[in-house]
Amino acid sequence: MKRIGFLTFGNWRDVGGSAVSTAADAHLQTIELAEAAEEIGIDGAYLRVHHFAPQLASPFPLLAAIAARTSRIEMGTGVIDMRYENPLYLAEEAAATDLIAGGRLQLGISRGSPEPAQDGAAAFGYRAPEGQTMADVARTKADIARQAIRGAGVVMSDPGQTGQSVPLAVQSLSDGLDRRLWWGAGSRATARWAAEEGYNLMSSTLLTEDTGVPFDELQAEQIQVFRDAWAEEGRDWEPRVSVSRSVFPIVSDLDRRYFGSRSEDSEDQVGVLEGVRSRFGRTYADEPDVVAAELAADAAVQAADTLLVTVPNMLGVDYNAALLESIVRHVAPALGRD
């Protein structure tokens, strides 16, 4: 295991026990947690993006703020729903953020996931043409964004203004960002597609398939499919692979109060999502040595090079910083990370 990052959904609720009651709290505390995580030795700060919900929805201002306040930690998205995006504007925003970060942006995108809005992308002005789905639209827009990030000409210049007719690229551009694009994949077929297209793999917190094997083994199969497909393409660089886990080493009475009775989450969950039988991963909450041993035996964690630990952000910065410190101290060594 080369890298450990945290993944926050950036929830806020004005309810009892929440340290994050407003949207301002969620944004400012995410920056503070990224700063604390860098000091602790965590490698990455990642944001989950959701629309029409009291969660983080506009990642680039937040990522740019993290970039300006840190110097080492990478920052990224896990993931941006491309159904909602103007691909050229996304390319501009991502490049500007990456320049502020000095090349530390890891840009995770996908075709989207279930959401509270019935047709949220349409409210943003995006609809699928006849014969296509919004998943098709998301993949098309992702390719337009990727080509723009690479500096491809996307519009012809106006001869009346420039004296010539030549292709113009969006500005600004950030060298190497195209190799730091990730695709969020929830199936083995999507993982293969991501490899064929040249994306890094961000394996989902759930898989939209269920073969009866444990979640970590199914996810490890997905990772192997990705790596095999990548090798077939013969590229001259190695991709990265991330998996996400809920990890809670219990080292204090407060930890035990919050997570000491999570036995109902200690096994995989299987359910139906959008009409498809799906498998969800388990929660790792126990004494530090037990959590470390269980993660060391997790096939997908071992197959990936990056572990993203989901944080309960509504418990506040201090609690989550302590949680990340416990993970670095007690769990990371078992994963081969000093």
C-alpha positions as a printed NumPy array, in Angstrom:
array([[  0.   ,   0.   ,   0.   ],
       [  1.657,   3.181,  -1.189],
       [ -0.917,   5.845,  -0.285],
       [ -3.701,   6.411,   2.233],
       [ -6.152,   9.268,   1.746],
       [ -9.406,  10.333,   3.299],
       [-12.703,  10.646,   1.451],
       [-15.374,  13.018,   2.749],
       [-18.967,  13.406,   1.616],
       [-19.041,  16.828,   3.273],
       [-22.441,  16.365,   4.883],
       [-24.016,  19.058,   7.   ],
       [-27.1  ,  18.895,   9.237],
       [-28.335,  21.194,  11.98 ],
       [-29.142,  18.315,  14.327],
       [-28.037,  17.233,  17.771],
       [-24.508,  15.839,  17.871],
       [-23.45 ,  17.364,  14.553],
       [-20.335,  19.56 ,  14.481],
       [-21.248,  20.561,  10.918],
       [-24.545,  22.419,  10.961],
       [-24.152,  24.645,   7.873],
       [-22.706,  24.537,   4.382],
       [-20.039,  27.005,   5.504],
       [-19.033,  24.58 ,   8.276],
       [-18.732,  21.733,   5.786],
       [-16.49 ,  23.661,   3.404],
       [-14.245,  25.336,   5.972],
       [-13.846,  22.183,   8.041],
       [-12.876,  20.183,   4.957],
       [ -9.987,  22.599,   4.382],
       [ -8.984,  22.358,   8.048],
       [ -9.094,  18.55 ,   7.953],
       [ -6.902,  18.486,   4.835],
       [ -4.336,  20.654,   6.611],
       [ -4.425,  18.398,   9.665],
       [ -4.199,  15.276,   7.502],
       [ -1.065,  16.572,   5.804],
       [  0.58 ,  17.157,   9.186],
       [ -0.418,  13.666,  10.341],
       [  1.087,  12.058,   7.247],
       [ -2.028,  11.2  ,   5.26 ],
       [ -1.381,  11.254,   1.504],
       [ -4.648,  12.521,   0.031],
       [ -7.806,  14.565,   0.615],
       [-10.698,  13.487,  -1.613],
       [-14.197,  14.923,  -1.998],
       [-17.378,  13.099,  -2.933],
       [-19.607,  15.293,  -5.115],
       [-23.405,  15.183,  -4.86 ],
       [-26.037,  17.562,  -6.201],
       [-29.415,  18.54 ,  -4.698],
       [-28.377,  17.336,  -1.234],
       [-26.769,  18.947,   1.846],
       [-23.344,  17.679,   0.786],
       [-20.386,  19.017,  -1.173],
       [-21.351,  19.874,  -4.75 ],
       [-18.788,  22.413,  -6.065],
       [-15.382,  20.799,  -5.687],
       [-12.986,  23.141,  -7.468],
       [-13.14 ,  26.182,  -5.17 ],
       [-12.657,  23.832,  -2.236],
       [ -9.819,  21.893,  -3.886],
       [ -8.08 ,  25.132,  -4.837],
       [ -8.322,  26.336,  -1.231],
       [ -6.831,  23.059,  -0.017],
       [ -4.07 ,  23.378,  -2.607],
       [ -3.226,  26.9  ,  -1.419],
       [ -3.127,  25.857,   2.239],
       [ -1.039,  22.681,   1.823],
       [  2.21 ,  21.715,   0.123],
       [  2.423,  17.92 ,  -0.062],
       [ -0.944,  16.201,   0.192],
       [ -2.713,  15.343,  -3.052],
       [ -6.32 ,  16.399,  -3.443],
       [ -8.989,  14.919,  -5.634],
       [-12.583,  13.994,  -6.322],
       [-14.235,  10.676,  -5.771],
       [-16.144,  11.324,  -8.015],
       [-17.598,  14.124, -10.168],
       [-20.819,  13.13 , -11.937],
       [-20.19 ,  13.985, -15.599],
       [-23.905,  14.061, -16.378],
       [-23.964,  17.512, -14.751],
       [-20.793,  18.957, -16.255],
       [-19.87 ,  21.306, -19.067],
       [-16.74 ,  19.421, -20.156],
       [-14.766,  22.459, -21.346],
       [-15.497,  24.44 , -18.215],
       [-14.493,  21.419, -16.139],
       [-11.207,  21.236, -18.079],
       [-10.496,  24.902, -17.339],
       [-11.377,  24.606, -13.655],
       [ -9.347,  21.423, -13.217],
       [ -6.247,  22.848, -14.896],
       [ -6.375,  26.053, -12.841],
       [ -6.726,  24.026,  -9.633],
       [ -3.858,  21.744, -10.623],
       [ -1.589,  24.714, -11.305],
       [ -2.343,  26.131,  -7.855],
       [ -1.626,  22.671,  -6.41 ],
       [  1.633,  22.225,  -8.281],
       [  0.431,  19.07 , -10.02 ],
       [ -1.233,  17.402,  -7.017],
       [ -4.785,  17.111,  -8.395],
       [ -6.257,  13.62 ,  -8.876],
       [ -9.462,  14.092, -10.863],
       [-12.013,  11.313, -10.377],
       [-15.051,  11.351, -12.648],
       [-17.825,   8.92 , -13.56 ],
       [-21.191,   8.5  , -15.243],
       [-22.929,   9.186, -11.933],
       [-24.784,   7.32 ,  -9.222],
       [-28.321,   7.285,  -7.75 ],
       [-29.38 ,  10.732,  -6.52 ],
       [-32.32 ,  12.459,  -4.841],
       [-33.283,  14.435,  -7.953],
       [-35.509,  12.64 , -10.428],
       [-33.694,  14.122, -13.437],
       [-31.121,  16.434, -11.961],
       [-28.897,  16.756, -15.034],
       [-31.858,  18.078, -17.04 ],
       [-32.217,  20.912, -14.511],
       [-28.601,  21.793, -15.361],
       [-29.521,  21.823, -19.05 ],
       [-28.33 ,  18.361, -20.091],
       [-30.535,  15.691, -21.674],
       [-29.725,  12.529, -23.572],
       [-30.289,  12.588, -27.342],
       [-32.737,  10.067, -28.717],
       [-31.261,   6.59 , -28.625],
       [-28.75 ,   7.421, -25.867],
       [-28.756,   7.279, -22.092],
       [-27.319,   9.842, -19.706],
       [-24.533,   7.343, -19.015],
       [-23.627,   7.593, -22.725],
       [-23.717,  11.38 , -22.452],
       [-21.459,  11.292, -19.396],
       [-18.842,   9.207, -21.191],
       [-18.932,  11.459, -24.251],
       [-18.5  ,  14.558, -22.106],
       [-15.67 ,  12.883, -20.21 ],
       [-13.815,  12.305, -23.468],
       [-14.326,  15.933, -24.542],
       [-12.963,  17.099, -21.178],
       [ -9.98 ,  14.771, -21.417],
       [ -9.066,  15.96 , -24.914],
       [ -9.379,  19.571, -23.757],
       [ -7.138,  18.864, -20.752],
       [ -4.569,  17.49 , -23.196],
       [ -4.623,  20.76 , -25.134],
       [ -6.625,  19.714, -28.183],
       [ -8.135,  22.481, -30.269],
       [-11.844,  22.653, -29.511],
       [-12.92 ,  25.736, -31.499],
       [-11.619,  27.672, -34.504],
       [-10.26 ,  31.163, -34.037],
       [-12.078,  34.174, -35.487],
       [-10.017,  35.501, -38.433],
       [-11.482,  38.927, -37.813],
       [ -9.866,  38.957, -34.377],
       [ -6.72 ,  36.891, -34.937],
       [ -6.005,  37.239, -38.667],
       [ -6.058,  33.473, -39.085],
       [ -8.256,  30.434, -38.679],
       [ -6.604,  27.938, -36.345],
       [ -7.826,  25.542, -33.634],
       [ -7.875,  27.038, -30.134],
       [ -7.429,  25.1  , -26.901],
       [ -9.003,  26.034, -23.593],
       [ -6.74 ,  27.868, -21.185],
       [ -5.095,  27.283, -18.895],
       [ -3.433,  23.897, -19.356],
       [ -1.601,  21.867, -16.737],
       [  0.993,  19.398, -17.933],
       [  0.452,  15.804, -16.84 ],
       [ -3.119,  16.234, -15.594],
       [ -4.41 ,  13.908, -18.315],
       [ -2.553,  11.045, -16.591],
       [ -4.241,  11.898, -13.312],
       [ -7.78 ,  11.294, -14.527],
       [ -9.652,   8.492, -12.761],
       [-12.883,   6.72 , -13.665],
       [-15.227,   5.565, -10.914],
       [-16.207,   2.009, -11.831],
       [-18.879,  -0.162, -10.257],
       [-18.454,  -3.296, -12.36 ],
       [-15.799,  -5.387, -14.052],
       [-17.045,  -4.337, -17.487],
       [-16.65 ,  -0.666, -16.606],
       [-13.187,  -1.338, -15.207],
       [-12.155,  -2.872, -18.523],
       [-13.572,   0.115, -20.393],
       [-11.657,   2.505, -18.126],
       [ -8.414,   0.683, -18.873],
       [ -9.054,   0.713, -22.596],
       [ -9.727,   4.455, -22.441],
       [ -6.618,   5.223, -20.368],
       [ -8.136,   6.223, -17.028],
       [ -6.836,   5.306, -13.605],
       [ -9.318,   3.128, -11.706],
       [-11.344,   4.376,  -8.754],
       [-13.224,   1.28 ,  -7.656],
       [-16.611,   2.109,  -6.208],
       [-17.771,   1.605,  -2.648],
       [-20.334,  -0.774,  -4.131],
       [-20.373,  -3.097,  -7.109],
       [-23.421,  -3.31 ,  -9.335],
       [-23.054,  -7.048,  -9.66 ],
       [-23.062,  -9.958,  -7.244],
       [-21.476, -13.315,  -8.015],
       [-21.779, -14.635,  -4.476],
       [-18.131, -14.11 ,  -3.533],
       [-17.144, -11.645,  -0.782],
       [-16.997,  -7.963,  -1.752],
       [-13.209,  -7.709,  -1.463],
       [-12.688, -10.73 ,  -3.731],
       [-15.158,  -9.433,  -6.305],
       [-13.443,  -6.046,  -6.202],
       [-10.025,  -7.706,  -6.548],
       [-11.351,  -9.464,  -9.66 ],
       [-12.423,  -6.075, -11.   ],
       [ -8.941,  -4.672, -10.37 ],
       [ -7.324,  -7.618, -12.141],
       [ -9.628,  -7.165, -15.128],
       [ -8.535,  -3.535, -15.227],
       [ -4.825,  -4.35 , -15.011],
       [ -5.061,  -7.077, -17.662],
       [ -6.882,  -4.744, -20.035],
       [ -4.347,  -2.001, -19.378],
       [ -1.461,  -4.346, -20.198],
       [ -3.143,  -5.219, -23.499],
       [ -3.048,  -1.543, -24.498],
       [  0.751,  -1.393, -24.228],
       [  0.988,   2.08 , -22.693],
       [  4.291,   3.444, -21.402],
       [  3.02 ,   4.385, -17.924],
       [  1.454,   2.553, -15.017],
       [ -2.044,   3.406, -13.795],
       [ -3.159,   3.814, -10.224],
       [ -6.011,   1.986,  -8.496],
       [ -7.934,   3.095,  -5.412],
       [-10.495,   1.413,  -3.178],
       [-12.562,   2.956,  -0.385],
       [-13.221,   1.537,   3.059],
       [-14.89 ,   2.61 ,   6.298],
       [-12.127,   2.116,   8.895],
       [-12.478,   2.842,  12.623],
       [ -9.71 ,   1.624,  14.95 ],
       [-11.197,   1.851,  18.442],
       [ -8.587,   3.466,  20.682],
       [-10.709,   5.604,  23.002],
       [-13.985,   5.604,  24.897],
       [-15.327,   8.086,  22.345],
       [-14.467,   5.708,  19.493],
       [-16.219,   2.924,  21.341],
       [-19.268,   5.105,  21.909],
       [-19.55 ,   5.923,  18.211],
       [-18.43 ,   2.702,  16.541],
       [-18.129,  -0.03 ,  19.148],
       [-21.457,  -1.594,  18.209],
       [-21.145,  -1.733,  14.441],
       [-21.494,  -5.52 ,  14.309],
       [-24.381,  -5.194,  11.885],
       [-21.953,  -3.642,   9.393],
       [-19.189,  -6.216,   9.827],
       [-20.404,  -8.304,   6.89 ],
       [-20.991,  -7.467,   3.231],
       [-24.415,  -6.11 ,   2.374],
       [-26.325,  -7.274,  -0.699],
       [-29.284,  -5.367,  -2.123],
       [-30.977,  -4.135,  -5.262],
       [-29.831,  -0.786,  -6.661],
       [-31.562,   0.67 ,  -9.713],
       [-32.994,  -2.773, -10.406],
       [-29.607,  -4.512, -10.258],
       [-28.471,  -6.881,  -7.513],
       [-25.463,  -5.166,  -5.958],
       [-22.883,  -5.893,  -3.276],
       [-21.706,  -3.329,  -0.708],
       [-18.536,  -3.521,   1.353],
       [-18.357,  -3.97 ,   5.107],
       [-17.225,  -1.605,   7.879],
       [-13.947,  -2.232,   9.721],
       [-14.52 ,  -1.161,  13.35 ],
       [-12.645,  -2.979,  16.122],
       [ -9.475,  -2.942,  18.185],
       [ -6.552,  -1.573,  16.127],
       [ -4.75 ,  -4.903,  15.759],
       [ -7.947,  -6.598,  14.587],
       [ -8.696,  -3.862,  12.042],
       [ -5.121,  -3.961,  10.787],
       [ -5.204,  -7.738,  10.348],
       [ -8.575,  -7.659,   8.596],
       [ -7.463,  -4.969,   6.146],
       [ -4.216,  -6.82 ,   5.512],
       [ -6.36 ,  -9.813,   4.505],
       [ -8.655,  -7.71 ,   2.286],
       [ -7.894,  -8.848,  -1.262],
       [ -8.866,  -5.585,  -2.934],
       [ -7.004,  -3.391,  -0.44 ],
       [ -3.899,  -5.412,  -1.165],
       [ -4.437,  -5.215,  -4.933],
       [ -4.838,  -1.425,  -4.949],
       [ -2.116,   1.17 ,  -4.494],
       [ -4.369,   3.724,  -2.771],
       [ -6.782,   3.272,   0.125],
       [ -9.373,   6.004,   0.672],
       [-10.871,   5.898,   4.16 ],
       [-14.308,   7.471,   4.423],
       [-14.57 ,   9.878,   7.343],
       [-17.674,  10.73 ,   9.416],
       [-17.214,  14.425,   8.735],
       [-20.198,  15.515,  10.852],
       [-18.223,  14.538,  13.963],
       [-15.899,  17.475,  13.332],
       [-12.274,  18.172,  12.497],
       [-10.731,  17.209,  15.83 ],
       [-12.397,  13.802,  15.913],
       [-11.564,  12.993,  12.308],
       [ -7.967,  14.155,  12.659],
       [ -7.618,  11.792,  15.63 ],
       [ -9.204,   9.006,  13.57 ],
       [ -6.724,   9.549,  10.726],
       [ -3.826,   9.629,  13.177],
       [ -4.974,   6.279,  14.604],
       [ -5.086,   4.836,  11.097],
       [ -1.569,   6.063,  10.308],
       [ -0.21 ,   4.793,  13.613],
       [ -2.005,   1.481,  14.031],
       [ -3.246,   0.341,  10.611],
       [ -0.895,   1.677,   7.944],
       [  2.12 ,  -0.459,   8.942],
       [  0.086,  -3.63 ,   8.362],
       [ -0.592,  -2.44 ,   4.827],
       [  3.083,  -2.05 ,   4.006],
       [  3.206,   1.701,   4.585],
       [  5.733,   3.058,   7.06 ]])
